[in-house]
Amino acid sequence: MTIIQEKAILLIQQLPDDKIQAIIDEIMLTEFIHQERVSNKKKAFLKLEKLDLDLPEDFDADSELAKAMEEKYDITS
């Protein structure tokens, strides 16, 4: 067990049960939110992978981005 884990256990042992339950609930909520974000990112990536884009051989992503930025936001690089 690491030093930080030992410190956490010592602190938790001093808390009343309702505070410990609140900590457990917060940890579980935080983990759920994290898993949900990871899941959403994976879903979005899989959706992008499914796109079958037939781009021309001479497609230049950088120039297309610059052009789009200039058109939409009046930004020149």
N, C-alpha and C positions, 0 to 999 in steps of 0.2 A: 504494500500500500504506500502511496506517495505521501509526502508531508502535507500537501494541500488536502488530500483526502482525509488524513488524520485530523487536520484542523477542522474540516467541515463536519466530521462526525462528532468531535468534541462540542462544537457549537450547536449542532442539531440536538444532541443529548440534553442540552440545557433548556431547550424550547418546549413550551406546552404543545400538546397534540394538535390544537387548532392551527397553530402557526406552522407546524410541520406539514399539516395537510395543505395549507395555503402554498407552501413551497413546492410540494409535490404537484399540486394543480398547475402552478405557474410553469414548472419544468415540462409537464406533459403538454400544456398549451403551446409553449415555445417549440417543442419538438414537433407537434402536429403542424404548426405554421411552417416550420422549416421543411418538413416532408411535403407539404402542399406546394410550396414554392418550387422545390426540386421537381415534383411531379409535373407542375405546370410548365416548367422549363423543358423537361424531357418531351412532353406532349408537343410543345411548340417546335422543338427541334425535329421530332419525327414528322410533323406536318410539313416542315420545310424540306426534309429529305424526300418526301413523297412527290414534291413538285418536280415535274420533268420539264425543265426549261431547256429549250433548244436555242441557245444563244449563238450568234454568228461567230465565226472564227476570229474576226477582228474586233470583238467586243472589248471595250476598255472600261472597266468598272470605275476606275478613278476619274476618268473624264466624264462619265455619265453622272457620277455623284456630284462632281463640281458643277456640272450643268444644271442638275436638279436643285442644288443648293442656291445657285445664282437665280434660277427662275422663282423658286419659292420664297427665299429669304433675302434676295438681293445681296448675296454673299459671293465675293470673288476671292479666289485663292491666289 
